[in-house]
Amino acid sequence: MKKKFIYGMAIIMTVGLVTGCGKELKKGEKVVAKVSDYKVTADDLYNEMKDKYAIKILIDKIDHELMDTKFKTDDKETQNIDDQIKQIKLSYSVKDDDQLKSVIKDIYGLDSEKELRDMLSLQYKRDLAIKDYVANKVVTSEEVTEYYDKKIIGEVEVKHILIRPDSSENDNEDVKEQKENEAKQKAQDIIKKLDNGEKFETLAKKYSDDKASASKGGKIGNFTSTDNLEDSIVQALASLKKGNYTKEPVKTSYGYEVILKVSEKDKKSKEDIEKDIRNTIAEDKINSDTSTSAYYKRLRDFRESSGLKFSDSSIEKLYNKYMDSLINTDNNNNN
């Protein structure tokens, strides 16, 4: 019952915290709420707010106010939550709603599937908020320009024929070298067939060891950046005119490839794709530091950048103390 009351008080306090409106509460016997003959004073509220549980609920409420407006629930979010609940059911061998309710209560401390969905929704939107913050507040214009100059290309459609060396880990170095040479020679023979007028798509279906692309005449995709392409392929494409194929096999981590540049469009302007570039760089930054400290620091920074203000200095101190404890979690665990 106490926790339910704290939750209610946390919600009441949130309006002042998010908007920055209202007068600062003074510690003392001032009544801030009452139910029948039961009264809650400012002292009662301050003492309850010192509980980490109450601070957590308060932060959850703030985040809901900030994120539910900025990031509307869509089909992608709903599918993500459905998938997580499906995995929970599989992990705990849940067979009916009663079992699910018990798991939700025992594992997450929640009373219903709706509460679980609300929690998962908030987690999902926090990830979106972090990405949004990093993309727009951390990624610099210089980083965007560098990425555009070095990584962005005009959309190019690429086909290939892959020949893998028929070697294994048990082969000695001499055998491996021999099989490498055989693969290279096979790729060179395919190039000769192309020179003699045979169709690339026909040869891809017949000889390519990449069966997924072979069924599509060797097509591996349309690319607008070099992020997912090996350097040797990038260099080969740069030297090719559209409609042309490589005259020598291209060595990659998969084997030897014959590359065909099917088509190429003009490179889009930086302004047209800046948002996509920022999101890509942001994902790289987030993936490079997945520590608990980084996660909570980015959430704190997102709230501040969204205009979070405190109208009560005591509550602000409690918030800062709680956030500092979360941000320093990694350091504390390493001590």
Secondary structure, DSSP 8 states (H G I E B T S, - for coil): -HHHHHHHHHHHHHHHHHH--S----SSS-EEEEETTEEEEHHHHHHHHTSHHHHHHHHHHHHHHHHHHHS---HHHHHHHHHHHHHHHHHTT--SHHHHHHHHHHHH--SSHHHHHHHHHHHHHHHHHHHHHIIIIIS-HHHHHHHHHHHEEEEEEEEEEEE-----TTS-HHHHHHHHHHHHHHHHHHHHHHHTT--HHHHHHHH-S-HHHHTTTTEEEEEEESTTS-HHHHHHHHH--TT-B-SS-EEETTEEEEEEEEEE-----HHHHHHHHHHHHHHHHHHH---HHHHHHHHHHHHHHTT---S-HHHHHHHHHHHHHHHTHHHHHH-
